[in-house]
């Protein structure tokens, strides 16, 4: 039975005696002949007619120089993108691999069931009757990080049937990819042969994709082992990109010594010594080049896993979009986890210590980004000691309204005298001025608040038509703090009450005359619904460095009304009709606020849409430039 959304490519190199059986097995397993491509890198022009005769009717072949397995796969994937239509999955096979009858259908089903899986492979079997397992996915040894097959040479009869499961890597003999994966993440062609698939699968996992083996799918393959030259050569390239400094230094010499020792014990001629030594020497050069090309990764440490979950999600997306490898390590704050504050602080320090240790042992050390300073300005000193001076700490509120640990002037004066502190990040010029006033002008960077893109591809209409049975709804969202302008809210309610529904939802709010107050904590998921159901979001704050509520509203193109001299001016532009200028005084001119609210209710959604698109583009540029290796944002 043909699988209609499946394309396939076979990498062939001088194995004419097995190619025909492989092609027949693929067609029998569900590959349509007109979606089957042979990429031949045999470099034997005189035998191309032989390849053509082996092709099923309608199948295709392209001939290229032998630049290795990865180059052939990349070439074949590009050919399908350009020449084959209406496919969603790509099968990659080598010239001796033969899937069993239901293998391809099971692999496709595993990809279809989990959109987060990039590639899936079968259990590979070998031997005359396929009764011996060659590989059911791969793992790496704990100390040296050497690739090893799971279940290698075990009896097939011992394998328990199970659901698809994540693995560290898969053998490249037979793989099924989701469409677009190889276009976005091509295989590294510097390996030529051996370990390129393990490297590729590490790359996919760093970018958030899963790699799985399906234990119910089987394919037969035969392997001649690893050429000694590529064994010591490629392990060095691999660890330069994926391993620790210790593994990059020790693994190849260990493989050479083990091979020589084995030959001596067996009293065999040491025929592998020279190619192993040549691979060791060649690998050093290539590993150095690979290390220089590697993007410096980022580990995000989020100690407020509840409050900053959305912030961290947007930040992670910016870095991933910029091609930066990212890991996220989060802790839930006591209000979410129920733990004592001291236990949370100890977990935070332990987490910083772990990521610092992980950073120091990597061949290409990542940078650490802390999303919230749990101990105020003390965090700069703590992160310097545990994670190094190349780290970042985000300061959302350099001068908090509520007294907090480590935010006093005595602490900032002491910490500010320390040399080589991590870089402090802020999200507005106002916050930067406050940090400078505390003595942290050096190593300070203004970078826009992370923001997710507006999901719609179509701009909203200029005028929002409201349901005639429901009045426009103005909402104030978020926790109460002393900078909330209660006098302004009460004055607005007198003028708005006949035309708008006025609601305040957030923890700690007192009664506000003319407003329906729901003083409770609002969960993340509900917050999105509350914003989406609002006509206007009001930000009645006297002073703030940035507003997470305004950012969340921007992500949904819901108009926000507030003061222009705040960070809202960065979001919408200081001349926006949504904002009230500073000339209207501390309490604000009620008529000016009413005008901004009426503008927001009629034309504000279109303005919010364009602001969302512009701010997201600028924020993406800021974070990409900040995290770019050896090219810091200034």
Secondary structure per residue as TSV (DSSP state, phi and psi in degrees):
chain	resnum	aa	ss	phi	psi
A	1	X	-	360.0	127.3
A	2	X	-	-71.6	137.4
A	3	X	-	-93.9	106.8
A	4	X	T	-68.6	-25.0
A	5	X	T	-104.9	25.4
A	6	X	E	-114.3	128.2
A	7	X	E	-110.8	160.2
A	8	X	E	-145.1	149.4
A	9	X	E	-136.0	145.6
A	10	X	E	-121.1	124.6
A	11	X	E	-86.3	119.8
A	12	X	E	-120.7	133.1
A	13	X	S	-142.1	97.4
A	14	X	S	53.8	41.7
A	15	X	-	-129.3	59.8
A	16	X	H	-63.5	-28.0
A	17	X	H	-73.5	-18.9
A	18	X	H	-108.9	-18.3
A	19	X	H	-61.0	-44.1
A	20	X	H	-60.1	-43.4
A	21	X	H	-66.3	-36.6
A	22	X	H	-64.1	-46.6
A	23	X	H	-62.7	-41.0
A	24	X	H	-63.6	-39.7
A	25	X	H	-66.5	-37.3
A	26	X	H	-66.3	-45.0
A	27	X	H	-63.8	-43.2
A	28	X	H	-62.9	-30.4
A	29	X	H	-82.3	-8.0
A	30	X	T	129.8	1.9
A	31	X	-	-84.1	125.0
A	32	X	-	-68.7	132.5
A	33	X	G	-55.5	-35.9
A	34	X	G	-75.9	-3.2
A	35	X	G	-111.3	16.0
A	36	X	E	-108.5	126.3
A	37	X	E	-124.5	133.1
A	38	X	E	-102.6	123.7
A	39	X	E	-101.2	105.3
A	40	X	E	-99.8	116.8
A	41	X	-	-116.4	32.0
A	42	X	-	-70.4	-22.6
A	43	X	-	56.5	42.0
A	44	X	-	-128.3	79.4
A	45	X	G	-55.3	-31.5
A	46	X	G	-69.0	-13.6
A	47	X	G	-112.4	11.5
A	48	X	H	-66.1	-33.4
A	49	X	H	-62.0	-32.7
A	50	X	H	-65.6	-40.3
A	51	X	H	-63.2	-44.5
A	52	X	H	-59.6	-37.7
A	53	X	H	-69.1	-26.0
A	54	X	H	-81.2	-14.7
A	55	X	S	-71.0	136.0
A	56	X	-	-63.3	152.6
A	57	X	T	-55.3	127.3
A	58	X	T	95.9	-14.6
A	59	X	-	-76.1	166.2
A	60	X	E	-124.0	158.1
A	61	X	E	-142.0	141.2
A	62	X	E	-126.4	149.4
A	63	X	E	-119.9	134.3
A	64	X	-	-148.2	166.8
A	65	X	-	-66.7	154.8
A	66	X	-	-82.8	95.7
A	67	X	-	-107.7	14.6
A	68	X	-	102.7	173.2
A	69	X	H	-60.1	-49.6
A	70	X	H	-60.5	-42.4
A	71	X	H	-63.3	-40.1
A	72	X	H	-65.9	-41.5
A	73	X	H	-65.2	-44.9
A	74	X	H	-61.2	-41.3
A	75	X	H	-64.2	-44.1
A	76	X	H	-66.8	-39.6
A	77	X	H	-63.5	-41.0
A	78	X	H	-64.6	-38.9
A	79	X	H	-61.0	-43.9
A	80	X	H	-65.9	-39.3
A	81	X	H	-59.3	-35.1
A	82	X	H	-88.0	-28.3
A	83	X	H	-118.4	-16.9
A	84	X	-	-111.2	138.1
A	85	X	-	-112.6	153.4
A	86	X	S	56.6	51.3
A	87	X	-	-125.5	152.7
A	88	X	-	-123.1	-17.4
A	89	X	E	-134.2	145.8
A	90	X	E	-124.4	121.7
A	91	X	E	-91.9	131.5
A	92	X	E	-118.1	125.8
A	93	X	E	-137.0	154.1
A	94	X	E	-94.4	170.3
A	95	X	T	-68.8	-12.3
A	96	X	T	-112.5	5.5
A	97	X	-	-88.2	137.4
A	98	X	E	-134.4	110.9
A	99	X	E	-74.3	147.0
A	100	X	-	-74.8	171.7
A	101	X	T	-52.5	-47.4
A	102	X	T	-99.8	9.3
A	103	X	H	-60.7	-51.4
A	104	X	H	-66.1	-38.8
A	105	X	H	-63.0	-38.4
A	106	X	H	-69.1	-38.0
A	107	X	H	-65.5	-44.3
A	108	X	H	-61.0	-41.9
A	109	X	H	-62.1	-38.1
A	110	X	H	-64.0	-39.3
A	111	X	H	-70.0	-41.4
A	112	X	H	-65.8	-32.9
A	113	X	H	-75.8	-23.4
A	114	X	-	-132.7	99.4
A	115	X	T	-62.5	-14.3
A	116	X	T	-88.1	-0.7
A	117	X	E	-93.3	127.9
A	118	X	E	-89.7	-37.1
A	119	X	E	-149.2	143.5
A	120	X	E	-135.6	147.0
A	121	X	E	-131.7	164.2
A	122	X	E	-90.2	175.1
A	123	X	E	-75.3	124.8
A	124	X	E	-90.5	131.1
A	125	X	E	-119.3	161.4
A	126	X	E	-144.8	-178.4
A	127	X	S	92.4	169.1
A	128	X	T	-59.2	-38.6
A	129	X	T	-114.1	12.2
A	130	X	S	64.3	32.6
A	131	X	-	-92.8	-3.9
A	132	X	E	-114.3	132.5
A	133	X	E	-77.0	131.1
A	134	X	E	-93.4	-44.5
A	135	X	E	-160.6	134.2
A	136	X	S	-118.9	51.4
A	137	X	-	94.8	169.6
A	138	X	E	-125.8	163.3
A	139	X	E	-140.4	178.9
A	140	X	E	-121.7	141.5
A	141	X	-	-64.9	151.0
A	142	X	T	-66.5	-42.3
A	143	X	T	-87.5	-55.6
A	144	X	T	-93.4	-8.7
A	145	X	-	65.2	36.5
A	146	X	-	-84.6	139.7
A	147	X	E	-71.9	135.4
A	148	X	E	-137.7	142.2
A	149	X	E	-77.9	139.2
A	150	X	T	-81.7	136.0
A	151	X	T	71.6	18.0
A	152	X	T	-60.5	124.0
A	153	X	T	67.1	15.7
A	154	X	-	-78.8	161.8
A	155	X	B	-73.3	135.4
A	156	X	G	-59.1	-32.8
A	157	X	G	-64.0	-19.2
A	158	X	G	-85.2	-7.5
A	159	X	-	-78.0	125.0
A	160	X	-	-84.1	134.8
A	161	X	-	-68.6	132.2
A	162	X	-	-148.8	172.0
A	163	X	-	-77.6	162.2
A	164	X	-	-54.5	137.8
A	165	X	E	-135.3	146.7
A	166	X	E	-66.3	144.4
A	167	X	-	-136.4	166.0
A	168	X	S	-73.1	-36.1
A	169	X	B	-161.5	166.1
A	170	X	-	-127.2	149.0
A	171	X	-	-67.6	139.5
A	172	X	T	-79.6	7.1
A	173	X	T	-63.0	-38.3
A	174	X	E	-154.1	118.0
A	175	X	E	-138.1	149.5
A	176	X	E	-122.7	123.6
A	177	X	E	-106.4	151.3
A	178	X	E	-73.1	143.3
A	179	X	T	-60.3	139.8
A	180	X	T	94.7	-18.7
A	181	X	H	-63.6	-49.1
A	182	X	H	-71.4	-25.0
A	183	X	H	-71.8	-40.2
A	184	X	H	-81.6	-34.5
A	185	X	S	-128.3	77.3
A	186	X	-	-66.0	155.2
A	187	X	-	-71.3	139.3
A	188	X	-	-67.1	119.3
A	189	X	T	-86.6	-3.6
A	190	X	T	-72.3	-18.4
A	191	X	S	-71.2	-34.4
A	192	X	-	70.4	-54.9
A	193	X	S	-155.9	130.4
A	194	X	S	82.8	124.2
A	195	X	S	82.3	-6.4
A	196	X	H	-65.7	-32.8
A	197	X	H	-71.7	-36.6
A	198	X	H	-63.4	-41.7
A	199	X	H	-64.0	-44.2
A	200	X	H	-60.9	-41.1
A	201	X	H	-72.5	-29.3
A	202	X	H	-65.7	-40.0
A	203	X	H	-61.2	-45.9
A	204	X	H	-60.0	-42.1
A	205	X	H	-69.5	-33.2
A	206	X	H	-64.5	-27.4
A	207	X	T	-94.3	15.3
A	208	X	T	93.6	2.2
A	209	X	-	-88.9	156.6
A	210	X	E	-103.4	147.5
A	211	X	E	-118.1	125.6
A	212	X	E	-131.8	153.9
A	213	X	E	-111.6	141.0
A	214	X	E	-103.8	105.6
A	215	X	E	-66.6	-10.4
A	216	X	E	-91.0	-9.9
A	217	X	E	-104.3	137.9
A	218	X	E	-131.1	144.7
A	219	X	E	-142.7	143.1
A	220	X	E	-91.9	141.9
A	221	X	-	-152.7	160.5
A	222	X	-	-127.4	136.1
A	223	X	-	-126.5	142.6
A	224	X	-	-98.8	11.6
A	225	X	-	85.7	-174.3
A	226	X	-	-101.8	125.8
A	227	X	-	-59.0	133.9
A	228	X	H	-54.8	-38.8
A	229	X	H	-58.2	-46.9
A	230	X	H	-75.3	-19.2
A	231	X	H	-63.9	-54.5
A	232	X	H	-79.4	-27.4
A	233	X	H	-69.0	-51.4
A	234	X	H	-79.6	-26.0
A	235	X	H	-64.3	-28.9
A	236	X	H	-72.5	-40.0
A	237	X	H	-62.5	-44.0
A	238	X	H	-60.8	-48.0
A	239	X	H	-74.5	-24.3
A	240	X	H	-63.7	-30.6
A	241	X	H	-95.6	-31.3
A	242	X	H	-126.5	-16.7
A	243	X	S	-103.4	-171.3
A	244	X	B	-89.0	168.3
A	245	X	H	-62.6	-39.3
A	246	X	H	-62.4	-46.3
A	247	X	H	-63.4	-40.5
A	248	X	H	-63.5	-32.2
A	249	X	H	-83.8	-36.0
A	250	X	H	-103.7	-30.6
A	251	X	H	-60.7	-46.7
A	252	X	H	-66.1	-47.8
A	253	X	H	-58.5	-35.5
A	254	X	H	-62.6	-45.0
A	255	X	H	-62.4	-39.1
A	256	X	H	-65.1	-48.4
A	257	X	H	-63.3	-39.3
A	258	X	H	-64.1	-41.3
A	259	X	H	-65.9	-43.8
A	260	X	H	-64.2	-43.5
A	261	X	H	-61.7	-39.5
A	262	X	H	-64.1	-41.8
A	263	X	H	-64.8	-38.6
A	264	X	H	-67.2	-41.7
A	265	X	H	-63.1	-40.7
A	266	X	T	-85.1	0.5
A	267	X	T	54.7	43.2
A	268	X	-	-101.4	159.2
A	269	X	-	-67.0	132.9
A	270	X	-	-82.0	65.8
A	271	X	T	-72.9	-17.5
A	272	X	T	-89.6	-7.4
A	273	X	H	-62.9	-47.7
A	274	X	H	-64.5	-47.5
A	275	X	H	-64.6	-33.4
A	276	X	H	-64.8	-42.8
A	277	X	H	-66.4	-40.4
A	278	X	H	-63.8	-39.0
A	279	X	H	-65.6	-38.0
A	280	X	H	-61.1	-44.0
A	281	X	H	-70.4	-42.9
A	282	X	H	-65.5	-38.5
A	283	X	H	-64.1	-31.6
A	284	X	H	-62.0	-42.5
A	285	X	H	-66.9	-47.6
A	286	X	H	-67.9	-34.6
A	287	X	H	-65.8	-39.9
A	288	X	H	-62.6	-41.7
A	289	X	H	-66.5	-40.4
A	290	X	H	-65.0	-39.5
A	291	X	H	-64.0	-38.7
A	292	X	H	-67.4	-28.3
A	293	X	H	-85.1	-15.6
A	294	X	S	-68.3	130.1
A	295	X	-	-67.9	141.0
A	296	X	-	-74.0	120.2
A	297	X	-	-75.5	171.9
A	298	X	E	-131.3	134.1
A	299	X	E	-108.1	116.3
A	300	X	E	-88.4	123.1
A	301	X	E	-105.7	113.1
A	302	X	E	-114.3	101.2
A	303	X	S	-80.4	-6.4
A	304	X	-	-114.2	71.4
A	305	X	T	-61.3	-24.1
A	306	X	T	-87.0	-58.4
A	307	X	T	-66.5	-34.2
A	308	X	T	-109.4	23.5
A	309	X	H	-62.7	-46.1
A	310	X	H	-67.7	-42.2
A	311	X	H	-56.2	-47.2
A	312	X	H	-66.4	-37.0
A	313	X	H	-61.4	-45.3
A	314	X	H	-66.0	-41.7
A	315	X	H	-62.1	-45.7
A	316	X	H	-57.7	-42.6
A	317	X	H	-65.3	-40.5
A	318	X	H	-59.0	-45.7
A	319	X	H	-69.4	-40.8
A	320	X	H	-62.3	-43.6
A	321	X	H	-61.9	-27.6
A	322	X	T	-84.7	1.5
A	323	X	T	80.0	18.9
A	324	X	-	-93.9	124.5
A	325	X	-	-62.8	130.4
A	326	X	E	-131.4	139.2
A	327	X	E	-123.8	146.8
A	328	X	E	-120.4	128.3
A	329	X	E	-121.9	116.1
A	330	X	E	-120.3	150.0
A	331	X	-	-125.3	137.5
A	332	X	-	-80.8	134.9
A	333	X	-	-68.9	162.5
A	334	X	H	-55.8	-34.0
A	335	X	H	-66.3	-20.7
A	336	X	H	-98.5	-46.1
A	337	X	H	-81.2	-24.8
A	338	X	-	83.2	1.3
A	339	X	-	-79.0	160.9
A	340	X	-	-68.3	147.8
A	341	X	H	-58.5	-37.9
A	342	X	H	-64.0	-40.3
A	343	X	H	-63.5	-39.3
A	344	X	H	-63.8	-43.3
A	345	X	H	-62.1	-42.0
A	346	X	H	-64.9	-39.4
A	347	X	H	-64.1	-37.2
A	348	X	H	-63.7	-47.1
A	349	X	H	-63.6	-41.1
A	350	X	H	-62.8	-41.1
A	351	X	H	-64.3	-43.1
A	352	X	H	-60.6	-41.4
A	353	X	H	-62.7	-39.7
A	354	X	H	-66.9	-47.0
A	355	X	H	-67.5	-31.2
A	356	X	H	-65.7	-42.5
A	357	X	H	-63.7	-44.0
A	358	X	H	-60.0	-41.5
A	359	X	H	-62.6	-45.7
A	360	X	H	-67.7	-26.3
A	361	X	H	-90.5	-9.9
A	362	X	B	-76.0	146.6
A	363	X	S	-63.8	-40.1
A	364	X	S	-116.9	98.7
A	365	X	-	-65.5	131.7
A	366	X	-	-77.3	167.7
A	367	X	E	-101.3	149.8
A	368	X	E	-103.6	133.5
A	369	X	E	-124.8	117.6
A	370	X	E	-98.4	123.3
A	371	X	S	-81.2	-16.0
A	372	X	S	-153.2	131.1
A	373	X	-	-82.5	96.4
A	374	X	T	-58.9	-36.7
A	375	X	T	-108.4	27.6
A	376	X	T	64.1	-133.3
A	377	X	T	-74.0	-15.7
A	378	X	H	-62.4	-26.2
A	379	X	H	-60.3	-34.3
A	380	X	H	-59.6	-40.4
A	381	X	H	-72.6	-43.0
A	382	X	H	-64.2	-45.5
A	383	X	H	-66.7	-35.8
A	384	X	H	-60.1	-44.5
A	385	X	H	-70.5	-43.9
A	386	X	H	-89.2	-30.8
A	387	X	H	-121.0	-11.8
A	388	X	-	100.0	161.3
A	389	X	T	-74.7	-13.7
A	390	X	T	-82.7	4.4
A	391	X	-	-81.1	172.7
A	392	X	E	-125.6	147.0
A	393	X	E	-129.9	127.3
A	394	X	E	-89.1	126.9
A	395	X	-	-110.0	103.1
A	396	X	S	-77.4	-33.9
A	397	X	-	-140.9	86.9
A	398	X	T	-62.6	-26.9
A	399	X	T	-126.0	79.0
A	400	X	-	-63.4	144.4
A	401	X	S	-68.5	-36.4
A	402	X	S	-97.1	135.2
A	403	X	-	-57.0	131.7
A	404	X	-	-140.2	158.7
A	405	X	T	-60.8	131.1
A	406	X	T	75.4	13.5
A	407	X	-	-102.9	0.8
A	408	X	S	-72.3	163.3
A	409	X	H	-70.3	-31.3
A	410	X	H	-64.2	-41.2
A	411	X	H	-66.1	-46.4
A	412	X	H	-63.9	-35.9
A	413	X	H	-66.1	-39.5
A	414	X	H	-69.4	-51.3
A	415	X	H	-65.8	-35.2
A	416	X	H	-63.0	-18.9
A	417	X	T	-82.7	-12.0
A	418	X	S	-76.5	135.0
A	419	X	S	-84.7	150.3
A	420	X	S	70.1	36.5
A	421	X	-	-73.1	157.3
A	422	X	-	-60.5	162.7
A	423	X	E	-77.5	133.7
A	424	X	E	-93.1	134.6
A	425	X	E	-112.8	136.2
A	426	X	E	-131.8	165.3
A	427	X	S	-112.3	8.6
A	428	X	S	-156.4	159.6
A	429	X	H	-66.3	-33.8
A	430	X	H	-62.1	-42.5
A	431	X	H	-66.2	-36.6
A	432	X	H	-63.3	-41.3
A	433	X	H	-62.8	-39.8
A	434	X	H	-65.1	-40.4
A	435	X	H	-66.2	-39.9
A	436	X	H	-62.3	-38.9
A	437	X	H	-64.5	-21.4
A	438	X	T	-92.6	1.5
A	439	X	T	92.8	20.4
A	440	X	-	-116.5	42.7
A	441	X	-	-69.3	-35.3
A	442	X	T	-75.4	138.4
A	443	X	T	68.8	31.0
A	444	X	E	-111.4	132.4
A	445	X	E	-131.6	133.2
A	446	X	E	-94.3	121.6
A	447	X	-	-135.0	136.6
A	448	X	-	-62.6	150.0
A	449	X	-	-58.3	132.7
A	450	X	-	-57.6	142.7
A	451	X	-	-149.0	137.7
A	452	X	-	-80.6	151.2
A	453	X	-	-70.4	149.6
A	454	X	-	-63.3	129.1
A	455	X	S	-71.5	-24.3
A	456	X	-	-80.6	142.2
A	457	X	S	-92.7	-4.0
A	458	X	S	-117.8	125.4
A	459	X	-	-60.0	144.5
A	460	X	-	-70.5	163.0
A	461	X	-	-69.1	156.9
A	462	X	S	-63.1	-37.0
A	463	X	S	-114.3	127.3
A	464	X	-	-85.9	121.8
A	465	X	-	-91.6	119.3
A	466	X	-	-88.7	154.1
A	467	X	-	-62.7	123.0
A	468	X	T	-61.4	-20.6
A	469	X	T	-88.4	-1.9
A	470	X	S	-135.3	131.0
A	471	X	-	-76.3	155.9
A	472	X	E	-57.3	146.8
A	473	X	E	-117.8	121.8
A	474	X	E	-102.8	130.2
A	475	X	E	-126.9	142.5
A	476	X	E	-110.3	122.0
A	477	X	E	-121.3	150.8
A	478	X	S	111.9	166.1
A	479	X	-	-65.9	145.2
A	480	X	-	-74.6	136.9
A	481	X	-	-138.4	162.5
A	482	X	T	-62.5	-15.8
A	483	X	T	-85.4	2.3
A	484	X	B	-72.0	131.5
A	485	X	-	-87.1	86.9
A	486	X	H	-68.3	-36.2
A	487	X	H	-61.2	-42.8
A	488	X	H	-62.5	-43.9
A	489	X	H	-60.6	-43.3
A	490	X	H	-67.1	-38.0
A	491	X	H	-66.1	-39.4
A	492	X	H	-66.7	-37.6
A	493	X	H	-61.2	-35.5
A	494	X	H	-60.3	-38.2
A	495	X	H	-90.7	-23.4
A	496	X	H	-98.4	-20.6
A	497	X	T	-57.4	-28.5
A	498	X	T	-81.8	-14.9
A	499	X	T	-118.2	-21.7
A	500	X	E	-130.1	152.8
A	501	X	E	-87.8	124.3
A	502	X	E	-111.1	120.3
A	503	X	E	-132.0	143.0
A	504	X	E	-123.1	124.9
A	505	X	E	-131.7	117.6
A	506	X	S	167.5	156.7
A	507	X	T	-69.0	135.2
A	508	X	T	87.7	2.0
A	509	X	-	-73.3	138.7
A	510	X	-	-81.7	176.7
A	511	X	-	-67.6	132.4
A	512	X	-	-123.5	119.2
A	513	X	T	-58.8	127.9
A	514	X	T	90.8	-4.3
A	515	X	S	-119.5	142.3
A	516	X	E	-84.7	113.8
A	517	X	E	-103.7	126.7
A	518	X	E	-117.4	91.4
A	519	X	-	-85.7	80.7
A	520	X	S	-146.9	163.2
A	521	X	-	-72.1	135.1
A	522	X	-	-106.9	117.4
A	523	X	-	-63.6	159.2
A	524	X	H	-54.8	-51.2
A	525	X	H	-63.7	-39.2
A	526	X	H	-68.2	-33.6
A	527	X	H	-58.6	-42.9
A	528	X	H	-60.3	-40.8
A	529	X	H	-67.5	-38.9
A	530	X	H	-64.9	-40.6
A	531	X	H	-66.1	-46.7
A	532	X	H	-62.0	-30.4
A	533	X	T	-87.9	7.3
A	534	X	-	-97.0	144.4
A	535	X	S	-80.0	-41.8
A	536	X	E	-140.9	138.1
A	537	X	E	-101.8	125.2
A	538	X	E	-102.2	133.1
A	539	X	-	-114.7	87.5
A	540	X	-	-90.9	49.3
A	541	X	B	-98.5	142.5
A	542	X	S	-80.6	-33.3
A	543	X	S	-152.0	131.1
A	544	X	-	-164.2	153.3
A	545	X	S	-89.2	-35.5
A	546	X	-	-160.9	158.9
A	547	X	-	-120.5	113.7
A	548	X	H	-63.7	-33.2
A	549	X	H	-64.4	-42.0
A	550	X	H	-63.5	-38.9
A	551	X	H	-64.6	-43.9
A	552	X	H	-63.2	-38.6
A	553	X	H	-66.3	-39.7
A	554	X	H	-60.6	-38.7
A	555	X	H	-61.8	-24.3
A	556	X	T	-108.1	10.0
A	557	X	T	56.6	37.6
A	558	X	-	-96.0	126.5
A	559	X	-	-65.5	145.1
A	560	X	E	-121.0	135.4
A	561	X	E	-115.2	130.8
A	562	X	E	-169.6	-164.2
A	563	X	E	-86.8	138.9
A	564	X	T	-75.0	-24.3
A	565	X	T	-81.0	0.8
A	566	X	S	-94.3	-172.2
A	567	X	T	-66.5	-10.8
A	568	X	H	-63.1	-26.9
A	569	X	H	-63.2	-30.9
A	570	X	H	-71.2	-29.7
A	571	X	H	-77.3	-47.1
A	572	X	H	-110.4	-11.1
A	573	X	-	90.6	135.1
A	574	X	T	-63.1	-19.8
A	575	X	T	-92.5	5.2
A	576	X	-	-62.2	142.7
A	577	X	T	-67.5	-10.6
A	578	X	T	-80.5	-14.5
A	579	X	E	-112.2	150.1
A	580	X	E	-104.9	126.9
A	581	X	-	-72.0	161.3
A	582	X	G	-69.2	-15.4
A	583	X	G	-67.1	-8.2
A	584	X	G	-91.8	10.4
A	585	X	T	85.2	174.5
A	586	X	T	-65.8	-45.2
A	587	X	T	-79.1	-21.2
A	588	X	-	90.9	143.2
A	589	X	-	-80.8	118.0
A	590	X	H	-61.0	-39.2
A	591	X	H	-61.7	-39.4
A	592	X	H	-65.2	-40.6
A	593	X	H	-65.8	-40.2
A	594	X	H	-62.9	-41.1
A	595	X	H	-62.0	-41.3
A	596	X	H	-66.4	-38.1
A	597	X	H	-66.7	-44.3
A	598	X	H	-64.1	-38.8
A	599	X	H	-62.7	-41.9
A	600	X	H	-63.3	-37.9
A	601	X	H	-72.1	-23.4
A	602	X	H	-103.9	-50.4
A	603	X	H	-115.9	-0.3
A	604	X	H	-70.5	-28.0
A	605	X	H	-66.9	-38.6
A	606	X	H	-64.4	-42.4
A	607	X	H	-65.3	-38.1
A	608	X	H	-64.9	-36.5
A	609	X	H	-62.1	-48.8
A	610	X	H	-67.1	-35.0
A	611	X	H	-65.4	-40.1
A	612	X	H	-61.4	-44.6
A	613	X	H	-64.2	-43.9
A	614	X	H	-68.6	-45.6
A	615	X	H	-67.3	-38.5
A	616	X	H	-62.3	-41.8
A	617	X	H	-62.9	-42.7
A	618	X	H	-68.3	-41.3
A	619	X	H	-63.8	-41.5
A	620	X	H	-60.3	-42.0
A	621	X	H	-64.4	-42.3
A	622	X	H	-59.9	-48.6
A	623	X	H	-71.2	-34.8
A	624	X	H	-64.2	-41.0
A	625	X	H	-72.1	-37.2
A	626	X	H	-62.2	-44.0
A	627	X	H	-87.9	-5.3
A	628	X	S	-64.6	131.0
A	629	X	T	-62.9	133.6
A	630	X	T	57.8	24.2
A	631	X	-	-143.8	62.5
A	632	X	-	-68.0	153.9
A	633	X	-	-72.0	133.8
A	634	X	-	-123.1	360.0
